[in-house]
């Protein structure tokens, strides 16, 4: 299977934060996706270090990416720098959450 960043991003868009009706890609929680011959590396964050669903979401990300990784090992690097903020959200996510530039 030919694995591309597009494949990975597509499956990441299927993972939703249970507290926010927006997928983690559009929320801007994914900072980087890289693929080598043997591995897929995901660099991601959360809106808060105290997110109660952190472990569940990390498992969902791992499982979704593994399903399209072509047998590559999946590694998730949880980072807090740079910190997440509203500017990382896509326009679609801001629209879905009714966040206009005046509101954030």
NUNUSE-558194 format. One record per residue: residue in three letters; x, y, z of N, C-alpha, C in turn. Coordinates in pm, whole numbers, plus 50000, padded with zeros to 5 digits. Last residue first. Layout:
<rs>
{residu = ALA; nu = X; nv = Y; nw = Z; cau = X; cav = Y; caw = Z; cu = X; cv = Y; cw = Z}
...
</rs>
This chain:
<rs>
{residu = UNK; nu = 48725; nv = 53577; nw = 51886; cau = 48845; cav = 53514; caw = 51939; cu = 48960; cv = 53603; cw = 51919}
{residu = UNK; nu = 48515; nv = 53714; nw = 51778; cau = 48489; cav = 53633; caw = 51897; cu = 48612; cv = 53565; cw = 51953}
{residu = UNK; nu = 48605; nv = 53836; nw = 51550; cau = 48569; cav = 53924; caw = 51662; cu = 48553; cv = 53844; cw = 51791}
{residu = UNK; nu = 48635; nv = 53616; nw = 51386; cau = 48756; cav = 53685; caw = 51431; cu = 48726; cv = 53779; cw = 51547}
{residu = UNK; nu = 48403; nv = 53374; nw = 51513; cau = 48446; cav = 53471; caw = 51414; cu = 48569; cv = 53541; cw = 51469}
{residu = UNK; nu = 48290; nv = 53074; nw = 51568; cau = 48398; cav = 53160; caw = 51618; cu = 48442; cv = 53251; cw = 51505}
{residu = UNK; nu = 48110; nv = 52861; nw = 51536; cau = 48063; cav = 53000; caw = 51537; cu = 48163; cv = 53092; cw = 51603}
{residu = UNK; nu = 48201; nv = 52615; nw = 51488; cau = 48189; cav = 52652; caw = 51628; cu = 48143; cv = 52796; cw = 51647}
{residu = UNK; nu = 48209; nv = 52617; nw = 51209; cau = 48128; cav = 52516; caw = 51278; cu = 48102; cv = 52555; cw = 51423}
{residu = UNK; nu = 48400; nv = 52822; nw = 51170; cau = 48262; cav = 52840; caw = 51125; cu = 48169; cv = 52744; cw = 51199}
{residu = UNK; nu = 48626; nv = 52697; nw = 51271; cau = 48579; cav = 52822; caw = 51332; cu = 48434; cv = 52849; cw = 51295}
{residu = UNK; nu = 48643; nv = 52483; nw = 51092; cau = 48621; cav = 52457; caw = 51234; cu = 48569; cv = 52582; cw = 51304}
{residu = UNK; nu = 48693; nv = 52619; nw = 50852; cau = 48573; cav = 52535; caw = 50864; cu = 48540; cv = 52508; cw = 51011}
{residu = UNK; nu = 48940; nv = 52732; nw = 50902; cau = 48825; cav = 52820; caw = 50884; cu = 48695; cv = 52742; cw = 50901}
{residu = UNK; nu = 49109; nv = 52541; nw = 51159; cau = 49077; cav = 52572; caw = 51020; cu = 48958; cv = 52668; cw = 51016}
{residu = UNK; nu = 49306; nv = 52654; nw = 51436; cau = 49186; cav = 52592; caw = 51382; cu = 49166; cv = 52632; cw = 51236}
{residu = UNK; nu = 49509; nv = 52805; nw = 51535; cau = 49546; cav = 52680; caw = 51468; cu = 49427; cv = 52610; cw = 51403}
{residu = UNK; nu = 49403; nv = 53010; nw = 51681; cau = 49452; cav = 53042; caw = 51546; cu = 49491; cv = 52917; cw = 51468}
{residu = UNK; nu = 49350; nv = 52914; nw = 51936; cau = 49242; cav = 52918; caw = 51838; cu = 49289; cv = 52945; cw = 51696}
{residu = UNK; nu = 49640; nv = 52713; nw = 52022; cau = 49549; cav = 52826; caw = 52042; cu = 49450; cv = 52828; cw = 51926}
{residu = UNK; nu = 49882; nv = 52506; nw = 52182; cau = 49767; cav = 52519; caw = 52093; cu = 49693; cv = 52648; cw = 52126}
{residu = UNK; nu = 50227; nv = 52596; nw = 52215; cau = 50096; cav = 52566; caw = 52273; cu = 49985; cv = 52587; cw = 52169}
{residu = UNK; nu = 50487; nv = 52437; nw = 52023; cau = 50412; cav = 52555; caw = 52067; cu = 50276; cv = 52517; cw = 52122}
{residu = UNK; nu = 50464; nv = 52243; nw = 52303; cau = 50529; cav = 52364; caw = 52252; cu = 50545; cv = 52351; cw = 52101}
{residu = UNK; nu = 50372; nv = 52006; nw = 52372; cau = 50301; cav = 52120; caw = 52430; cu = 50361; cv = 52252; cw = 52384}
{residu = UNK; nu = 50317; nv = 51687; nw = 52213; cau = 50398; cav = 51807; caw = 52241; cu = 50309; cv = 51917; cw = 52298}
{residu = UNK; nu = 50351; nv = 51354; nw = 52161; cau = 50263; cav = 51452; caw = 52222; cu = 50348; cv = 51570; cw = 52266}
{residu = UNK; nu = 50401; nv = 51165; nw = 51893; cau = 50479; cav = 51252; caw = 51981; cu = 50384; cv = 51360; cw = 52032}
{residu = UNK; nu = 50344; nv = 50843; nw = 51802; cau = 50278; cav = 50970; caw = 51830; cu = 50362; cv = 51046; cw = 51932}
{residu = UNK; nu = 50410; nv = 50619; nw = 51549; cau = 50465; cav = 50685; caw = 51667; cu = 50395; cv = 50819; cw = 51683}
{residu = UNK; nu = 50357; nv = 50311; nw = 51402; cau = 50301; cav = 50445; caw = 51422; cu = 50354; cv = 50499; cw = 51554}
{residu = UNK; nu = 50524; nv = 50114; nw = 51161; cau = 50500; cav = 50144; caw = 51302; cu = 50452; cv = 50288; cw = 51313}
{residu = UNK; nu = 50357; nv = 50002; nw = 50862; cau = 50459; cav = 50083; caw = 50930; cu = 50423; cv = 50099; cw = 51078}
{residu = UNK; nu = 50153; nv = 49878; nw = 50730; cau = 50240; cav = 49795; caw = 50814; cu = 50350; cv = 49872; cw = 50884}
{residu = UNK; nu = 50018; nv = 50087; nw = 50607; cau = 50089; cav = 49990; caw = 50524; cu = 50186; cv = 49906; cw = 50604}
{residu = UNK; nu = 49862; nv = 50260; nw = 50749; cau = 50007; cav = 50281; caw = 50752; cu = 50086; cv = 50185; cw = 50664}
{residu = UNK; nu = 49596; nv = 50259; nw = 50798; cau = 49637; cav = 50298; caw = 50662; cu = 49788; cv = 50311; cw = 50649}
{residu = UNK; nu = 49572; nv = 50180; nw = 51061; cau = 49486; cav = 50114; caw = 50962; cu = 49523; cv = 50149; cw = 50818}
{residu = UNK; nu = 49732; nv = 50355; nw = 51203; cau = 49782; cav = 50219; caw = 51179; cu = 49701; cv = 50149; cw = 51072}
{residu = UNK; nu = 49556; nv = 50571; nw = 51220; cau = 49675; cav = 50582; caw = 51137; cu = 49731; cv = 50444; cw = 51105}
{residu = UNK; nu = 49366; nv = 50460; nw = 51398; cau = 49326; cav = 50508; caw = 51264; cu = 49447; cv = 50516; cw = 51170}
{residu = UNK; nu = 49524; nv = 50399; nw = 51625; cau = 49453; cav = 50294; caw = 51552; cu = 49412; cv = 50337; cw = 51412}
{residu = UNK; nu = 49623; nv = 50656; nw = 51702; cau = 49713; cav = 50544; caw = 51671; cu = 49643; cv = 50440; cw = 51585}
{residu = UNK; nu = 49382; nv = 50794; nw = 51747; cau = 49476; cav = 50840; caw = 51647; cu = 49568; cv = 50725; cw = 51605}
{residu = UNK; nu = 49277; nv = 50640; nw = 51959; cau = 49204; cav = 50653; caw = 51833; cu = 49297; cv = 50695; cw = 51720}
{residu = UNK; nu = 49474; nv = 50683; nw = 52155; cau = 49450; cav = 50547; caw = 52104; cu = 49376; cv = 50551; cw = 51971}
{residu = UNK; nu = 49439; nv = 50957; nw = 52193; cau = 49569; cav = 50907; caw = 52147; cu = 49554; cv = 50766; cw = 52090}
{residu = UNK; nu = 49176; nv = 50956; nw = 52292; cau = 49206; cav = 51018; caw = 52163; cu = 49340; cv = 50973; cw = 52107}
{residu = UNK; nu = 49218; nv = 50824; nw = 52539; cau = 49126; cav = 50769; caw = 52439; cu = 49156; cv = 50826; cw = 52300}
{residu = UNK; nu = 49392; nv = 51003; nw = 52668; cau = 49434; cav = 50865; caw = 52641; cu = 49348; cv = 50802; cw = 52532}
{residu = UNK; nu = 49230; nv = 51245; nw = 52679; cau = 49360; cav = 51237; caw = 52613; cu = 49399; cv = 51095; cw = 52574}
{residu = UNK; nu = 48999; nv = 51320; nw = 52798; cau = 48989; cav = 51219; caw = 52693; cu = 49121; cv = 51194; cw = 52622}
{residu = UNK; nu = 49049; nv = 51531; nw = 52969; cau = 49012; cav = 51402; caw = 53027; cu = 49005; cv = 51288; cw = 52926}
{residu = UNK; nu = 49320; nv = 51745; nw = 52948; cau = 49210; cav = 51688; caw = 52870; cu = 49173; cv = 51550; cw = 52926}
{residu = UNK; nu = 49520; nv = 51893; nw = 53056; cau = 49434; cav = 51820; caw = 53149; cu = 49313; cv = 51759; cw = 53078}
{residu = UNK; nu = 49646; nv = 52041; nw = 52866; cau = 49718; cav = 51926; caw = 52919; cu = 49635; cv = 51843; cw = 53017}
{residu = UNK; nu = 49429; nv = 52130; nw = 52596; cau = 49466; cav = 52146; caw = 52737; cu = 49543; cv = 52022; cw = 52783}
{residu = UNK; nu = 49412; nv = 52069; nw = 52336; cau = 49376; cav = 52206; caw = 52373; cu = 49415; cv = 52236; cw = 52517}
{residu = UNK; nu = 49706; nv = 51883; nw = 52245; cau = 49567; cav = 51893; caw = 52288; cu = 49539; cv = 52038; cw = 52325}
{residu = UNK; nu = 49910; nv = 51775; nw = 51968; cau = 49890; cav = 51836; caw = 52098; cu = 49744; cv = 51824; cw = 52135}
{residu = UNK; nu = 50149; nv = 51583; nw = 51771; cau = 50019; cav = 51642; caw = 51802; cu = 50017; cv = 51701; cw = 51941}
{residu = UNK; nu = 50301; nv = 51428; nw = 51513; cau = 50328; cav = 51522; caw = 51621; cu = 50196; cv = 51594; cw = 51647}
{residu = UNK; nu = 50355; nv = 51108; nw = 51402; cau = 50253; cav = 51210; caw = 51419; cu = 50296; cv = 51297; cw = 51536}
{residu = UNK; nu = 50517; nv = 50905; nw = 51173; cau = 50532; cav = 50989; caw = 51291; cu = 50426; cv = 51098; cw = 51290}
{residu = UNK; nu = 50550; nv = 50583; nw = 51066; cau = 50470; cav = 50704; caw = 51050; cu = 50482; cv = 50779; cw = 51181}
{residu = UNK; nu = 50814; nv = 50375; nw = 50927; cau = 50740; cav = 50441; caw = 51035; cu = 50652; cv = 50554; cw = 50984}
{residu = UNK; nu = 50966; nv = 50274; nw = 50718; cau = 50926; cav = 50183; caw = 50825; cu = 50832; cv = 50243; cw = 50928}
{residu = UNK; nu = 51012; nv = 50476; nw = 50535; cau = 50990; cav = 50340; caw = 50485; cu = 50933; cv = 50247; cw = 50591}
{residu = UNK; nu = 50820; nv = 50747; nw = 50680; cau = 50944; cav = 50688; caw = 50630; cu = 50910; cv = 50549; cw = 50578}
{residu = UNK; nu = 50635; nv = 51042; nw = 50710; cau = 50632; cav = 50900; caw = 50674; cu = 50770; cv = 50858; cw = 50626}
{residu = UNK; nu = 50476; nv = 51274; nw = 50927; cau = 50587; cav = 51236; caw = 50841; cu = 50590; cv = 51084; cw = 50827}
{residu = UNK; nu = 50290; nv = 51544; nw = 51021; cau = 50277; cav = 51404; caw = 50979; cu = 50397; cv = 51375; cw = 50891}
{residu = UNK; nu = 50226; nv = 51782; nw = 51279; cau = 50310; cav = 51731; caw = 51171; cu = 50279; cv = 51583; cw = 51148}
{residu = UNK; nu = 50022; nv = 51871; nw = 51447; cau = 50127; cav = 51965; caw = 51406; cu = 50209; cv = 51915; cw = 51289}
{residu = UNK; nu = 49692; nv = 51848; nw = 51516; cau = 49800; cav = 51776; caw = 51450; cu = 49900; cv = 51878; cw = 51397}
{residu = UNK; nu = 49502; nv = 52021; nw = 51606; cau = 49577; cav = 51946; caw = 51706; cu = 49693; cv = 51867; cw = 51648}
{residu = UNK; nu = 49325; nv = 52170; nw = 51460; cau = 49466; cav = 52211; caw = 51460; cu = 49549; cv = 52139; cw = 51564}
{residu = UNK; nu = 49069; nv = 52104; nw = 51412; cau = 49095; cav = 52176; caw = 51537; cu = 49239; cv = 52226; cw = 51543}
{residu = UNK; nu = 49100; nv = 51954; nw = 51185; cau = 49049; cav = 52091; caw = 51170; cu = 49063; cv = 52173; cw = 51298}
{residu = UNK; nu = 49197; nv = 51720; nw = 51313; cau = 49275; cav = 51788; caw = 51209; cu = 49231; cv = 51933; cw = 51197}
{residu = UNK; nu = 48997; nv = 51640; nw = 51487; cau = 49124; cav = 51687; caw = 51543; cu = 49213; cv = 51756; cw = 51440}
{residu = UNK; nu = 48666; nv = 51765; nw = 51404; cau = 48772; cav = 51665; caw = 51403; cu = 48906; cv = 51726; cw = 51445}
{residu = UNK; nu = 48414; nv = 51886; nw = 51622; cau = 48507; cav = 51914; caw = 51513; cu = 48618; cv = 51810; cw = 51521}
{residu = UNK; nu = 48240; nv = 51934; nw = 51849; cau = 48196; cav = 51863; caw = 51728; cu = 48283; cv = 51892; cw = 51605}
{residu = UNK; nu = 48393; nv = 51858; nw = 52152; cau = 48381; cav = 51961; caw = 52048; cu = 48344; cv = 51890; cw = 51918}
{residu = UNK; nu = 48420; nv = 51641; nw = 52311; cau = 48362; cav = 51760; caw = 52372; cu = 48336; cv = 51871; cw = 52271}
{residu = UNK; nu = 48546; nv = 51446; nw = 52164; cau = 48410; cav = 51420; caw = 52210; cu = 48342; cv = 51542; cw = 52273}
{residu = UNK; nu = 48706; nv = 51518; nw = 51868; cau = 48711; cav = 51547; caw = 52010; cu = 48568; cv = 51529; cw = 52062}
{residu = UNK; nu = 48723; nv = 51262; nw = 51624; cau = 48660; cav = 51383; caw = 51678; cu = 48685; cv = 51395; cw = 51826}
{residu = UNK; nu = 48867; nv = 51138; nw = 51341; cau = 48877; cav = 51138; caw = 51488; cu = 48825; cv = 51271; cw = 51540}
{residu = UNK; nu = 48873; nv = 51166; nw = 51074; cau = 48763; cav = 51083; caw = 51127; cu = 48764; cv = 51078; cw = 51280}
{residu = UNK; nu = 49099; nv = 51299; nw = 51008; cau = 48975; cav = 51377; caw = 51004; cu = 48855; cv = 51296; cw = 51052}
{residu = UNK; nu = 49280; nv = 51095; nw = 50999; cau = 49281; cav = 51182; caw = 51117; cu = 49154; cv = 51267; cw = 51123}
{residu = UNK; nu = 49230; nv = 50995; nw = 50747; cau = 49185; cav = 50917; caw = 50862; cu = 49188; cv = 51000; cw = 50990}
{residu = UNK; nu = 49334; nv = 51211; nw = 50592; cau = 49195; cav = 51167; caw = 50576; cu = 49147; cv = 51087; cw = 50696}
{residu = UNK; nu = 49603; nv = 51212; nw = 50670; cau = 49516; cav = 51325; caw = 50706; cu = 49369; cv = 51285; cw = 50695}
{residu = UNK; nu = 49685; nv = 50971; nw = 50550; cau = 49693; cav = 50988; caw = 50695; cu = 49599; cv = 51100; cw = 50739}
{residu = UNK; nu = 49648; nv = 51027; nw = 50279; cau = 49582; cav = 50912; caw = 50342; cu = 49575; cv = 50930; cw = 50494}
{residu = UNK; nu = 49821; nv = 51253; nw = 50255; cau = 49677; cav = 51266; caw = 50231; cu = 49599; cv = 51152; cw = 50295}
{residu = UNK; nu = 50069; nv = 51141; nw = 50291; cau = 50019; cav = 51231; caw = 50395; cu = 49869; cv = 51250; cw = 50378}
{residu = UNK; nu = 50043; nv = 50794; nw = 50190; cau = 50072; cav = 50935; caw = 50167; cu = 50022; cv = 51018; cw = 50285}
{residu = UNK; nu = 50145; nv = 50473; nw = 50106; cau = 50097; cav = 50560; caw = 50213; cu = 50140; cv = 50703; cw = 50182}
{residu = UNK; nu = 50057; nv = 50216; nw = 49911; cau = 50129; cav = 50342; caw = 49904; cu = 50068; cv = 50438; cw = 50006}
{residu = UNK; nu = 50084; nv = 49882; nw = 50000; cau = 50000; cav = 50000; caw = 50000; cu = 50088; cv = 50124; cw = 50000}
</rs>
